[in-house]
Amino acid sequence: MCTDATHGQESGHDGIGRRALLVTGAATALTLTPMSFATAAEGARTTRTLTGTLPPGAPDYVYLPVEVPRGVREIKVSYTYTKATVPAGTQNNALDIGLFDERGTALGGAGFRGWSGGARTEFFVRADDATPGYLPGPVRPGTWHVVLAPYTVAPQGLPYEVTVELTHGAPGTAPARRYPPERARGRGRAWYRGDCHVHSWHSDGRRAPAEIGALARAAGLDFLTTSDHNTSSSHAHWADVAGDDLLVMLGEEVTTRNGHVLALGTAPGTFIDWRYRARDNRWAKYAQEIRRAGGLVVPAHPHATCIGCGWKFGFGEADAVEVWNGPYTPDDEISLADWDNTLVSYARSGRRSGWIPAMGNSDAHRDPDRIGGPQTVVLADSLSRSALQAGIKAGRSYVAESKDVEVTFSASGGKGAHAGIGERLGVDRDTEISVDLTVKGAPGCTLHLVTDQGTLFTSPPLPASGTGSATWRTTPSYAAYVRAEVRHAASVPGLPGALAAFTNPVFLGA
């Protein structure tokens, strides 16, 4: 085996000036000294190693060009980096990694070949196979790029080492790609339960698609949506998971430095770029790409506290918003209140379209994360991608902590007028309206009716059977909308209890 080493100078020393700084139109990117490889005999392996240190304030993306000669069968990349000794409250080093092929690194371009973030220390790509998170396909000659993404950098800098190994030989045969169907048997027009935010081992999850499918069925789900971080590599691995009883929609969690967004139900193989910040004014373009690929734009966990997780792009492009993410926590309560404020603003505007529906998903990665906890329950005409997306976008849905919780919620008034979740009851402003709520599977929980004035009705705790109902009367002049919440008993005095379920609103008034 031929082994050489190429050493980059430490960032922060005057050697960094000899590297190129590229302005891509979005974030500034650093390009390192290229690795060059010579053609070698079939079966030979050639290796190059680059070391260096990234300083605090390093660009979001650092590109290592790799000159790949003809006759390469496989490219393998491994990397390490050093954690620093930092005082409490100071971020330590974290370095993500991915790969672009000879087609280039342009934003939204065709060169993307995979991303593992910080979930793996090595990966490979060849025609017939690739590490999960990466796309199999031919290793063509030209300039490839390993992309390093310093997520956080300690004050001492981030020392790294990247090794690239090329295996020379005839290419293999690319596998045929099979994708799950866009429709399952279903029950006609019905309420369907789904989880639209799950992670497999194709990003930072620890579960295979087959295991996720089994857990989804056990959770009583009718559908799920894939959402691995910044890659579409899992899309061709769900066909055997789907069935007449489980629809699998495809997607991506687009993980930027200013928040995460679900590209929900996109066409097979769709890749949505993530290499921009809110200040780059690129988000609207990629939101449009999601929609052109047949997907919905759903900001995820908008008030999450992890670095880069809080949503900074605004909600002007959102088709829905993930209000409840995984086990109910204070940031979900903040997201719920923030979403309710958007309903108040919409009602005040006098518009009759354009409000943002809410969703809830598990964001499950590994044990003990619970698939379907919570789940979005959607009224759809069929168990199909198009029908479910229409129901989600229209807000004909509620969120429940498990399959055990069922909610029926509607408003009626005037001469037989009736409206369900996500709909409008179009009656005069002084017409008396009856709001009816029935809940099953929520023992000890309280029922709440929330309007643009706040919570105006709270029930006593439900009995051990978990079944109960409430009726409340109002007029459109008093309440512009009404929505329901089902809450557990408070664990901290003076604070609301965790949600067991909540609904999208019913709007009141012509």
Number of C-alpha atoms within 10 A of each C-alpha: 8 10 10 13 12 16 15 18 19 18 19 15 10 9 11 18 10 10 14 12 15 13 10 13 13 15 16 15 20 20 16 21 17 17 22 14 18 9 14 18 11 13 14 14 19 19 21 20 19 21 18 20 21 22 19 17 12 21 17 19 20 22 23 21 22 22 17 23 18 17 19 25 23 26 21 17 21 16 20 14 17 15 16 16 12 13 8 7 6 12 15 20 23 17 20 19 25 23 24 24 23 20 16 16 19 14 17 15 13 14 17 25 25 30 29 25 23 17 17 17 15 16 22 21 23 24 19 17 18 20 20 22 27 26 25 22 20 19 23 20 14 16 19 26 28 22 24 23 21 23 20 20 22 19 16 16 23 25 20 18 16 21 19 21 19 25 20 21 17 14 17 15 13 13 12 7 11 13 19 20 16 16 20 20 14 19 12 11 12 14 22 23 27 31 27 29 29 27 28 24 19 28 28 18 18 17 19 17 23 16 12 24 24 13 15 21 16 12 21 19 24 23 30 28 24 28 29 31 27 26 31 29 25 27 26 18 16 22 17 13 16 22 17 12 14 23 28 29 28 29 33 31 26 24 23 21 19 18 24 26 28 29 32 27 29 27 19 20 18 21 25 25 19 23 21 22 19 17 12 11 12 17 18 13 11 18 20 15 20 24 17 12 19 18 26 26 24 28 27 29 26 28 20 20 10 8 12 16 19 19 20 18 21 11 16 9 18 19 24 22 24 24 27 33 24 21 17 17 13 12 17 23 18 16 21 18 13 14 20 23 13 15 22 17 14 17 18 11 9 9 10 11 8 12 21 24 28 28 31 31 29 25 26 25 21 18 10 7 14 20 33 32 25 30 32 33 29 26 24 24 18 19 28 21 24 16 17 26 19 17 20 24 24 22 25 24 30 31 29 29 24 22 18 12 18 19 23 15 23 22 25 20 20 15 8 6 13 18 18 20 24 23 18 20 22 18 20 15 16 13 17 16 22 16 23 18 20 16 22 16 19 28 18 17 28 23 26 19 25 18 21 19 12 12 14 13 14 14 14 11 17 20 13 11 11 17 18 20 15 16 14 13 12 18 19 21 13 13 19 24 23 26 24 28 23 24 20 19 16 13 10 8 8 7 9 14 18 19 24 23 27 26 27 27 29 25 25 27 19 11
